[in-house]
Amino acid sequence: METNKEDFILKKIRHYQGTVEDYATFWERKISQGYSEESEETKSLKQKNDDLNRSYRIIPVSKD
């Protein structure tokens, strides 16, 4: 009885490990497609935003 229960749990773990990996590859593919479908205006706005963010120095805040 214990081995059947353990086998079921192992099967579930393997199933979820496989689906997590599939989701990761799915989103990597979606993101790469999104980059190729961006318009020139969107790319220039992103570039301006990145330049603006680089011009400021970020100071970490610590909790007292």
C-alpha positions, 0 to 999 in steps of 0.5 A: 500500500505504501509503495503505490502511494509513493509511486503516485507522489513521484508521478505527480512530482515528475508531472509538475517538473515537466510542466514547469519546464514547458512553461519556461520554454513557452514564455521564452519563445513568446518573449522572443516573438514579442521582441521581433514584433515591436514597432520602431516607435516602441523600441525608441521609447524603450531606449529613451526610458533606459537612458533616463533610468541610467542617468539617475543613481539608485540609492538602496534604502535600509530600514532603521 
